[in-house]
Amino acid sequence: MEDRIKTTITEGVADVRLVRTDKMNALDDAMFNALIETGERLKKDASIRAVVISGEGRAFCAGLDMSNFGKMASGERGGDGDKAVASRLAGRTHGTSNRAQYAAMVWREMPVPVIAAVHGVAFGGGFQVALGADMRYIAPGTRMSIMEIKWGLVPDMAGMALMRTLARDDILRELTYTGRIFSAEEALEYGFATKIVDDPYAAALETAREIADKHPAAIRANKRMLNAIPDSNEAAILLAESVEQDKLIGSPNQKEAIMANLEKRRPVFKA
């Protein structure tokens, strides 16, 4: 797995780096497996308080590996025509997702905040992996695209579920129908970028470290609520706020957050 993704953990911050630099971190079967395995492992680690995901080399992720398109053209993926392909993809293997979707959704389902540091290109599936993060810090000059239409496909790595909360409907339609490559500045305007920074990796690590200094249970509660908002009505959201707050008030770590602020020191939380 380390020939696709390398992970280091320092003071609660998981630094996840795509390292298939010779292929601009393109998504082959091994990369899909590495994304999922890494995400699942970090989800279970109670010591993790924030995650940064980035790509080494010239790009964040160039999208699906070209060899996969060759398999599609030869019919290798289907085996028995379109019906077989649809049946294989329609099977739910990871909760509400299939395997390809989970490579992006595992970051949205991560119980702690995830920041994507994006540079170079984020095309197709690579763009959708970045969408799975809570925030996206983008380098100037980065190029992005919902590129699937170029290959006669639709975005199917959770893109539709993730994009709908970020950009206007007409923007999503224009980009999806055309596959047009857009800039970092456009991504910020559309809602896909959180901010444009010269060094997104360093900025993402700085934010992750700041998050890691906060009450860990409160951070996880915030993410649960924020993830639930798009599919919840007002009454459900209001109740969720109250339920989560009841769990936090008076807990040892919440008391430590108060005392650290009053004493003007760095908090020391228990995992």
MOUR-V856802 format. One record per residue. N is the residue number from 1. RES is the residue in one letter. PHI is phi in degrees with one decimal (none if undefined). BURIAL is I if it has 24 or more other ideal C-beta (glycine too) atoms within 12 Angstrom, else O. Layout:
{{N | RES | PHI | BURIAL} {N | RES | PHI | BURIAL}}
This chain:
{{1 | M | none | O} {2 | E | -70.8 | O} {3 | D | -82.9 | O} {4 | R | -119.2 | I} {5 | I | -139.2 | I} {6 | K | -118.0 | O} {7 | T | -128.4 | I} {8 | T | -123.8 | O} {9 | I | -122.8 | O} {10 | T | -134.0 | O} {11 | E | 48.9 | O} {12 | G | 85.4 | I} {13 | V | -103.1 | I} {14 | A | -90.8 | I} {15 | D | -101.8 | I} {16 | V | -104.6 | I} {17 | R | -123.3 | I} {18 | L | -75.0 | I} {19 | V | -125.1 | I} {20 | R | -87.4 | I} {21 | T | -66.9 | O} {22 | D | -68.7 | O} {23 | K | -118.0 | I} {24 | M | 52.0 | I} {25 | N | 60.0 | I} {26 | A | -62.9 | I} {27 | L | -89.9 | I} {28 | D | -105.7 | I} {29 | D | -57.9 | O} {30 | A | -65.8 | I} {31 | M | -70.0 | I} {32 | F | -56.9 | I} {33 | N | -61.1 | O} {34 | A | -66.3 | I} {35 | L | -60.7 | I} {36 | I | -68.5 | I} {37 | E | -63.0 | I} {38 | T | -64.6 | I} {39 | G | -60.6 | I} {40 | E | -64.6 | O} {41 | R | -65.8 | O} {42 | L | -68.4 | I} {43 | K | -58.7 | I} {44 | K | -88.7 | O} {45 | D | -91.5 | O} {46 | A | -68.2 | O} {47 | S | -81.3 | O} {48 | I | -76.7 | I} {49 | R | -118.1 | I} {50 | A | -163.6 | I} {51 | V | -131.5 | I} {52 | V | -117.0 | I} {53 | I | -118.2 | I} {54 | S | -146.5 | I} {55 | G | -120.7 | I} {56 | E | -82.9 | I} {57 | G | 82.8 | O} {58 | R | -84.4 | O} {59 | A | -154.0 | I} {60 | F | -68.7 | I} {61 | C | -166.9 | I} {62 | A | -81.1 | I} {63 | G | 99.9 | I} {64 | L | -65.6 | I} {65 | D | -59.5 | I} {66 | M | -57.4 | O} {67 | S | -63.1 | O} {68 | N | -67.4 | I} {69 | F | -67.8 | I} {70 | G | -63.0 | O} {71 | K | -63.7 | O} {72 | M | -63.1 | O} {73 | A | -65.1 | O} {74 | S | -82.7 | O} {75 | G | 87.3 | O} {76 | E | -62.3 | O} {77 | R | -68.3 | I} {78 | G | -82.0 | O} {79 | G | 79.4 | O} {80 | D | -137.9 | O} {81 | G | 84.6 | O} {82 | D | -60.5 | O} {83 | K | -61.1 | O} {84 | A | -66.8 | O} {85 | V | -61.8 | O} {86 | A | -61.5 | O} {87 | S | -64.0 | O} {88 | R | -66.7 | O} {89 | L | -74.7 | O} {90 | A | -72.2 | O} {91 | G | -66.8 | O} {92 | R | -91.2 | O} {93 | T | -106.2 | O} {94 | H | -135.6 | I} {95 | G | 67.5 | O} {96 | T | -88.9 | O} {97 | S | -112.1 | I} {98 | N | -91.3 | I} {99 | R | -61.1 | I} {100 | A | -64.3 | I} {101 | Q | -63.5 | I} {102 | Y | -69.2 | I} {103 | A | -61.1 | I} {104 | A | -96.8 | I} {105 | M | -68.8 | I} {106 | V | -60.9 | I} {107 | W | -78.7 | I} {108 | R | -69.6 | I} {109 | E | -83.1 | I} {110 | M | -55.6 | I} {111 | P | -71.3 | I} {112 | V | -120.6 | I} {113 | P | -62.2 | I} {114 | V | -123.5 | I} {115 | I | -116.9 | I} {116 | A | -93.2 | I} {117 | A | -102.9 | I} {118 | V | -115.8 | I} {119 | H | -145.3 | I} {120 | G | 72.1 | I} {121 | V | -136.0 | I} {122 | A | -139.5 | I} {123 | F | -108.5 | I} {124 | G | 53.7 | I} {125 | G | -62.3 | I} {126 | G | -65.3 | I} {127 | F | -63.7 | I} {128 | Q | -70.1 | I} {129 | V | -61.9 | I} {130 | A | -62.6 | I} {131 | L | -65.0 | I} {132 | G | -68.5 | I} {133 | A | -75.7 | I} {134 | D | -70.8 | I} {135 | M | -139.6 | I} {136 | R | -131.4 | I} {137 | Y | -96.5 | I} {138 | I | -117.3 | I} {139 | A | -80.5 | I} {140 | P | -56.3 | O} {141 | G | 87.0 | O} {142 | T | -66.0 | I} {143 | R | -116.3 | I} {144 | M | -132.9 | I} {145 | S | -162.9 | I} {146 | I | -87.7 | I} {147 | M | -88.9 | I} {148 | E | -57.5 | I} {149 | I | -61.5 | O} {150 | K | -57.6 | O} {151 | W | -103.0 | I} {152 | G | 75.0 | O} {153 | L | -127.1 | I} {154 | V | -113.9 | O} {155 | P | -63.5 | I} {156 | D | -132.6 | I} {157 | M | -109.8 | I} {158 | A | 75.8 | I} {159 | G | -57.6 | I} {160 | M | -63.8 | I} {161 | A | -69.0 | I} {162 | L | -85.5 | I} {163 | M | -68.6 | I} {164 | R | -63.5 | O} {165 | T | -92.1 | I} {166 | L | -109.4 | I} {167 | A | -123.0 | I} {168 | R | -63.1 | O} {169 | D | -57.8 | O} {170 | D | -69.1 | O} {171 | I | -65.4 | O} {172 | L | -58.9 | I} {173 | R | -65.7 | O} {174 | E | -61.8 | O} {175 | L | -69.6 | I} {176 | T | -72.2 | I} {177 | Y | -70.3 | O} {178 | T | -98.8 | O} {179 | G | 70.9 | I} {180 | R | -59.8 | O} {181 | I | -79.1 | O} {182 | F | -125.3 | I} {183 | S | -91.8 | O} {184 | A | -60.7 | I} {185 | E | -64.1 | O} {186 | E | -67.0 | O} {187 | A | -60.1 | I} {188 | L | -66.1 | I} {189 | E | -63.2 | O} {190 | Y | -75.1 | I} {191 | G | 110.9 | O} {192 | F | -82.7 | I} {193 | A | -102.3 | I} {194 | T | -77.6 | I} {195 | K | -159.8 | I} {196 | I | -104.2 | I} {197 | V | -137.7 | I} {198 | D | -62.0 | O} {199 | D | -126.3 | O} {200 | P | -62.6 | I} {201 | Y | -64.3 | I} {202 | A | -64.5 | O} {203 | A | -66.0 | I} {204 | A | -66.0 | I} {205 | L | -63.6 | I} {206 | E | -62.8 | O} {207 | T | -65.7 | I} {208 | A | -61.4 | I} {209 | R | -66.4 | I} {210 | E | -64.0 | O} {211 | I | -63.1 | I} {212 | A | -64.5 | I} {213 | D | -86.6 | I} {214 | K | -94.2 | I} {215 | H | -54.2 | I} {216 | P | -61.4 | I} {217 | A | -68.3 | I} {218 | A | -68.9 | I} {219 | I | -61.2 | I} {220 | R | -65.7 | I} {221 | A | -65.1 | I} {222 | N | -59.7 | I} {223 | K | -67.2 | I} {224 | R | -57.8 | I} {225 | M | -67.8 | I} {226 | L | -64.1 | I} {227 | N | -66.6 | I} {228 | A | -82.2 | O} {229 | I | -54.4 | O} {230 | P | -60.1 | O} {231 | D | -108.5 | O} {232 | S | -116.8 | O} {233 | N | -87.3 | O} {234 | E | -59.7 | O} {235 | A | -63.2 | O} {236 | A | -67.0 | O} {237 | I | -66.5 | O} {238 | L | -61.7 | O} {239 | L | -66.4 | O} {240 | A | -61.4 | I} {241 | E | -55.5 | O} {242 | S | -67.8 | O} {243 | V | -62.9 | O} {244 | E | -65.4 | I} {245 | Q | -65.9 | O} {246 | D | -58.0 | O} {247 | K | -69.8 | O} {248 | L | -90.3 | I} {249 | I | -61.0 | O} {250 | G | 84.3 | O} {251 | S | -70.6 | O} {252 | P | -55.3 | O} {253 | N | -70.2 | I} {254 | Q | -69.9 | I} {255 | K | -63.7 | O} {256 | E | -65.3 | I} {257 | A | -61.1 | I} {258 | I | -64.3 | O} {259 | M | -65.4 | O} {260 | A | -63.0 | O} {261 | N | -68.5 | O} {262 | L | -65.4 | O} {263 | E | -92.3 | O} {264 | K | 55.0 | O} {265 | R | -135.3 | O} {266 | R | -75.6 | O} {267 | P | -69.8 | I} {268 | V | -121.4 | O} {269 | F | -95.3 | I} {270 | K | -95.1 | O} {271 | A | -64.3 | O}}
